[in-house]
């Protein structure tokens, strides 16, 4: 198993809004990586994530702060997070410049304080040869620089939609986490 990121994440230099915050919504494993310092500087803020894959990206010392882990579906998970929030709560949302900004789509009594904390750009190194390629976000699909992989796995519905737009056949993981990807990879390899 080789881990290779088709994208590079770089800090934008945009300042985070001023606290205090009740919770932080981390939109992806990339957001987790790019918010590490912010999380250390705000130790009393609860953490909400859209799915198990993003939760797994948290360091072991940050996981006890999880107050919400969704099922991996971006739209329904954000709505569920809002349902479990208290009106007037301040929620910090560090996100990428490519974010779909789903928090703007639903009316809420929660104060969402979002900022573009990082930029996503194509990786400088070409993808390695692999028997199966797992895509974990629509941006990883968009920034893929190699030829079409022979066997492809998508972590969830939005990544699957990006692959479908390219016309690439693929398998969708049953669970949007590392184990779900592992299961899907083995299924794809067995089926060949």
C-alpha positions in Angstrom: 0.0 0.0 0.0 1.5 3.3 -1.1 0.0 6.6 0.1 0.4 9.4 -2.4 -1.5 12.6 -2.5 -2.4 14.0 -5.9 -2.6 17.4 -4.3 -0.4 19.6 -2.1 -1.9 21.7 0.7 -0.4 25.1 1.5 -1.5 27.6 4.0 -3.2 30.6 2.6 -2.1 33.0 5.3 -5.7 34.0 5.9 -6.3 34.8 9.6 -8.8 32.7 11.6 -11.7 34.7 13.0 -11.5 35.7 16.6 -12.9 33.3 19.2 -14.3 32.1 21.5 -15.8 29.0 19.7 -17.9 26.2 21.0 -17.0 23.8 18.2 -14.9 23.5 15.0 -16.2 21.7 11.8 -13.3 20.0 10.0 -14.4 19.3 6.5 -11.8 16.7 5.5 -8.6 15.0 6.4 -6.8 17.8 4.7 -8.6 20.3 7.0 -7.4 18.3 9.9 -3.8 18.5 8.8 -4.0 22.2 8.0 -5.7 23.0 11.3 -3.3 21.2 13.7 -1.9 24.4 15.1 -5.3 26.0 15.4 -6.6 22.9 17.3 -3.7 23.0 19.7 -4.3 26.7 20.3 -8.0 26.1 21.1 -7.9 23.0 23.4 -11.5 23.5 24.8 -13.2 23.5 21.4 -15.3 20.4 20.5 -14.6 18.9 17.1 -17.2 17.8 14.5 -16.3 15.9 11.4 -18.4 14.6 8.4 -17.3 11.0 8.7 -15.0 8.3 10.1 -12.2 9.0 7.6 -11.9 12.6 8.8 -12.1 11.4 12.4 -9.2 8.9 11.8 -7.1 11.8 10.5 -7.1 13.4 14.0 -4.2 12.7 16.2 -4.9 10.4 19.1 -4.7 13.3 21.6 -7.4 15.2 19.6 -9.9 12.4 19.3 -11.4 12.7 22.8 -12.6 16.2 21.7 -14.9 14.7 19.1 -18.5 15.8 19.7 -19.9 14.7 16.3 -18.9 12.1 13.7 -21.2 11.9 10.7 -21.8 9.0 8.4 -19.7 10.5 5.5 -22.5 11.9 3.4 -21.6 15.6 3.2 -25.0 17.2 2.9 -27.0 15.1 5.4 -24.1 15.1 7.8 -23.9 18.9 7.9 -27.6 19.0 8.6 -27.3 16.5 11.4 -24.4 18.5 12.9 -26.6 21.6 12.9 -29.4 19.6 14.6 -27.1 18.7 17.4 -25.8 22.3 17.8 -27.2 24.9 20.2 -28.6 28.1 18.7 -26.1 30.9 19.0 -23.1 28.6 19.2 -20.0 29.8 17.3 -18.5 27.2 15.0 -15.1 27.7 13.4 -14.7 26.2 9.9 -11.2 26.2 8.4 -11.6 25.0 4.8 -9.8 24.8 1.5 -10.1 27.4 -1.3 -12.0 24.6 -3.3 -14.5 23.9 -0.6 -18.2 23.5 -1.6 -19.1 25.7 1.4 -22.1 23.5 2.3 -22.6 25.5 5.6 -23.9 28.4 3.5 -26.7 26.3 1.9 -28.8 25.6 5.0 -30.4 28.2 7.3 -29.1 28.0 10.8 -29.1 29.7 14.2 -25.5 28.7 14.6 -22.9 31.3 13.9 -20.5 29.9 11.3 -17.1 31.6 11.1 -15.4 30.1 8.1 -12.1 31.0 6.5 -10.1 29.6 3.6 -7.2 28.2 5.6 -5.4 26.4 2.8 -5.1 26.1 -0.9 -5.2 22.9 -2.9 -2.9 22.5 -5.9 -1.7 19.5 -8.1 1.2 17.5 -6.6 4.6 18.1 -8.1 5.4 14.3 -8.3 3.7 12.0 -10.6 1.5 9.2 -9.2 3.1 5.9 -8.6 2.1 2.7 -10.4 -0.5 0.9 -8.4 -2.9 -2.0 -8.9 -5.8 -0.1 -7.3 -6.1 3.7 -6.9 -8.3 5.0 -4.1 -9.7 8.5 -4.4 -10.7 10.2 -1.1 -12.1 13.5 -2.4 -13.4 15.2 -5.5 -10.3 17.5 -5.5 -8.0 14.4 -5.6 -9.9 13.3 -8.7 -9.7 16.8 -10.2 -6.0 17.0 -9.6 -5.0 13.5 -10.8 -2.2 13.8 -13.3 -1.7 10.2 -14.3 -3.5 8.2 -16.9 -6.8 6.6 -16.0 -6.1 3.8 -13.4 -7.3 0.3 -14.3 -9.0 -0.2 -10.9 -10.5 2.7 -9.0 -12.1 3.0 -5.6 -14.1 6.1 -4.3 -14.4 6.8 -0.6 -18.0 8.1 -0.9 -20.7 9.7 -3.0 -19.2 13.0 -3.9 -15.9 11.4 -4.9 -17.9 8.9 -6.9 -19.8 11.7 -8.7 -16.4 13.3 -9.7 -15.2 9.9 -11.1 -18.5 9.4 -12.9 -18.1 12.9 -14.6 -14.8 11.6 -16.0 -16.5 8.4 -17.2 -14.2 6.3 -15.0 -15.7 3.0 -13.8 -15.1 2.6 -10.1 -16.3 0.9 -6.9 -17.6 3.0 -3.9 -16.4 2.0 -0.4 -19.3 0.9 1.8 -17.9 2.9 4.7 -16.1 6.2 4.2 -13.0 5.3 6.3 -9.7 3.4 6.0 -11.4 0.0 6.6 -14.0 0.7 4.0 -11.3 1.6 1.5 -9.4 -1.5 2.4 -12.5 -3.7 1.9 -13.3 -2.1 -1.5 -9.7 -2.5 -2.7 -9.7 -6.2 -1.9 -13.1 -6.6 -3.6 -11.9 -4.9 -6.7 -8.7 -7.1 -6.8 -10.7 -10.3 -6.2 -13.3 -9.4 -8.9 -10.6 -9.2 -11.6 
